[in-house]
Amino acid sequence: MLSLLQPKQDTHRKIRHKMNHLHHIFWLFLKINLLSTSGSASVALLHSEAVGTIMTEAQFIQAVGLSSLLPGSDALQLAMFIGTEAGGFWGATVALIASLLPPTILMFGVVKILHRLRRERWIGGFVEGLTPAVGVLMAFVAWKILSGSNGGELPLPVWGIGVVSLIVLWFDAPAPLVLLLAGLAGMFLL
């Protein structure tokens, strides 16, 4: 009779171990995403928490390198990579959920507060005050990108693409189409 119960107890023990492991992954990524603002701070915190417990130093370096090469959020890709290494598909799923949970809850809270305050006069003034600053910031970033990528000087074709894009956008052309055509013009003119 005891031998019949043994396989069932082993199965329960394995499931409990797997659940504890997934629980550890969840709390690890939840803690990291609550205590850091992503970027290099989260990578440093993740390094101190994951290396030695979940993975080796070499595996961590490989994870950071791979997540930096792929398009998209480095933090989420790193979470999924480490989650996969630690717990397979379910480890990646748990790590991703724990990484997305804090910013999602924070955004829902901010939206709820702004929704309640949207009719307040000072909120409208605040948003209207932000609008020109955001426009100037975008122009400044565009200038930095353009001047940095061309060694400090802007050739005539760059100015031409910019002016034509501005005129076309002024007449309500679809922005994705303008971007596509500007990219194609850049391929042939620059």
C-alpha positions as CSV (number, residue, x, y, z in Angstrom):
1,M,0.0,0.0,0.0
2,L,2.8,2.4,0.8
3,S,4.4,1.8,-2.5
4,L,1.2,2.9,-4.3
5,L,1.2,6.2,-2.5
6,Q,4.9,7.0,-3.1
7,P,4.5,8.1,-6.8
8,K,1.6,10.4,-5.9
9,Q,3.7,11.9,-3.1
10,D,6.6,12.5,-5.4
11,T,4.3,14.2,-7.9
12,H,2.9,16.4,-5.2
13,R,6.4,17.3,-4.0
14,K,7.5,18.2,-7.6
15,I,4.5,20.3,-8.1
16,R,5.0,22.1,-4.8
17,H,8.7,22.7,-5.7
18,K,7.8,24.1,-9.1
19,M,5.1,26.3,-7.5
20,N,7.6,27.6,-5.0
21,H,10.1,28.3,-7.8
22,L,7.5,30.2,-9.8
23,H,6.5,32.1,-6.7
24,H,10.2,33.0,-6.2
25,I,10.4,34.3,-9.8
26,F,7.2,36.3,-9.4
27,W,8.3,38.0,-6.2
28,L,11.8,38.7,-7.6
29,F,10.5,40.5,-10.7
30,L,7.8,42.3,-8.8
31,K,10.3,43.6,-6.3
32,I,12.7,44.7,-9.0
33,N,9.9,46.6,-10.9
34,L,8.7,48.2,-7.7
35,L,12.1,49.3,-6.5
36,S,13.6,50.6,-9.8
37,T,12.6,52.6,-12.8
38,S,13.8,50.2,-15.3
39,G,17.0,50.7,-17.4
40,S,20.4,50.2,-15.9
41,A,19.1,50.5,-12.3
42,S,16.8,47.4,-12.8
43,V,19.7,45.5,-14.5
44,A,22.0,46.1,-11.6
45,L,19.3,45.1,-9.1
46,L,18.4,42.1,-11.1
47,H,22.1,41.1,-11.3
48,S,22.4,41.2,-7.5
49,E,19.2,39.2,-7.0
50,A,19.4,36.6,-9.8
51,V,23.1,35.8,-10.2
52,G,23.9,32.9,-7.8
53,T,20.3,32.0,-7.1
54,I,18.7,31.6,-10.5
55,M,21.5,31.7,-13.0
56,T,25.3,32.1,-13.3
57,E,27.2,35.3,-14.2
58,A,27.8,34.0,-17.7
59,Q,24.1,33.3,-18.3
60,F,23.2,36.7,-17.0
61,I,25.7,38.4,-19.4
62,Q,24.2,36.4,-22.2
63,A,20.7,37.4,-21.2
64,V,21.6,41.1,-21.1
65,G,23.4,41.0,-24.4
66,L,20.5,39.2,-26.1
67,S,17.8,41.4,-24.7
68,S,19.8,44.5,-25.8
69,L,20.0,43.2,-29.4
70,L,16.3,42.5,-29.9
71,P,13.9,45.3,-30.6
72,G,11.5,46.3,-27.9
73,S,11.8,46.8,-24.2
74,D,15.1,45.5,-22.8
75,A,13.6,45.0,-19.3
76,L,10.7,42.8,-20.5
77,Q,13.0,40.8,-22.8
78,L,15.5,40.3,-19.9
79,A,12.6,39.3,-17.6
80,M,11.3,36.7,-20.1
81,F,14.8,35.4,-20.8
82,I,15.7,34.9,-17.2
83,G,12.2,33.5,-16.5
84,T,12.7,31.0,-19.3
85,E,16.1,30.0,-17.9
86,A,14.7,29.6,-14.4
87,G,11.4,28.0,-15.1
88,G,10.7,27.4,-18.7
89,F,7.6,28.7,-20.4
90,W,5.8,29.2,-17.0
91,G,8.8,31.0,-15.6
92,A,8.9,33.4,-18.5
93,T,5.1,34.0,-18.2
94,V,5.4,34.7,-14.4
95,A,8.4,37.0,-14.9
96,L,6.5,38.9,-17.6
97,I,3.4,39.3,-15.5
98,A,5.4,40.4,-12.5
99,S,7.3,42.9,-14.6
100,L,4.1,44.4,-16.2
101,L,2.0,44.5,-13.0
102,P,3.5,47.6,-11.2
103,P,3.5,50.0,-14.2
104,T,0.1,48.8,-15.3
105,I,-1.4,49.4,-11.8
106,L,0.4,52.8,-11.6
107,M,-1.0,53.8,-15.0
108,F,-4.5,52.8,-14.1
109,G,-4.2,54.8,-10.9
110,V,-3.0,57.9,-12.7
111,V,-5.7,57.6,-15.4
112,K,-8.4,57.3,-12.7
113,I,-7.0,60.4,-10.9
114,L,-6.8,62.4,-14.1
115,H,-10.3,61.2,-15.2
116,R,-11.7,62.7,-11.9
117,L,-9.7,65.9,-12.3
118,R,-10.2,66.4,-16.0
119,R,-12.8,69.1,-15.6
120,E,-10.7,71.1,-13.2
121,R,-9.5,74.4,-14.7
122,W,-5.9,74.0,-13.5
123,I,-5.5,70.6,-15.2
124,G,-6.5,72.2,-18.6
125,G,-4.0,75.0,-18.0
126,F,-1.3,72.5,-17.0
127,V,-1.8,70.4,-20.2
128,E,-1.9,73.6,-22.4
129,G,1.3,74.7,-20.8
130,L,2.9,71.3,-21.5
131,T,2.0,71.4,-25.2
132,P,4.6,74.0,-26.4
133,A,7.3,72.5,-24.1
134,V,6.7,69.1,-25.6
135,G,6.8,70.6,-29.1
136,V,10.1,72.3,-28.4
137,L,11.5,69.1,-26.8
138,M,10.6,67.1,-29.9
139,A,12.3,69.7,-32.1
140,F,15.4,69.8,-29.9
141,V,15.6,66.0,-30.0
142,A,15.1,66.0,-33.8
143,W,17.9,68.6,-34.2
144,K,20.3,66.6,-31.9
145,I,19.6,63.4,-33.9
146,L,20.0,65.1,-37.3
147,S,23.2,67.0,-36.4
148,G,24.7,64.1,-34.5
149,S,24.2,61.6,-37.3
150,N,25.7,63.8,-40.0
151,G,28.7,65.0,-38.1
152,G,27.3,68.4,-37.1
153,E,26.2,69.7,-40.5
154,L,23.0,69.2,-42.3
155,P,23.2,68.6,-46.1
156,L,20.7,70.2,-48.4
157,P,18.8,66.9,-49.1
158,V,18.1,66.5,-45.3
159,W,16.6,70.0,-45.2
160,G,14.6,69.2,-48.3
161,I,13.2,66.0,-46.9
162,G,12.3,67.9,-43.6
163,V,10.6,70.8,-45.4
164,V,8.7,68.6,-47.8
165,S,7.6,66.4,-44.9
166,L,6.4,69.4,-42.9
167,I,4.4,70.8,-45.8
168,V,2.8,67.4,-46.6
169,L,1.9,66.9,-42.9
170,W,0.5,70.5,-42.8
171,F,-2.1,69.3,-45.4
172,D,-3.1,66.4,-43.2
173,A,-1.3,63.6,-45.0
174,P,-1.1,60.3,-43.0
175,A,2.0,60.4,-40.8
176,P,3.0,56.8,-41.5
177,L,2.9,57.4,-45.2
178,V,5.0,60.6,-44.8
179,L,7.5,58.6,-42.7
180,L,7.7,55.8,-45.3
181,L,8.2,58.3,-48.2
182,A,10.8,60.3,-46.2
183,G,12.7,57.1,-45.5
184,L,12.6,56.1,-49.2
185,A,13.8,59.6,-50.2
186,G,16.6,59.3,-47.7
187,M,17.7,56.0,-49.2
188,F,18.0,57.5,-52.7
189,L,19.2,61.1,-51.8
190,L,21.6,60.5,-48.9
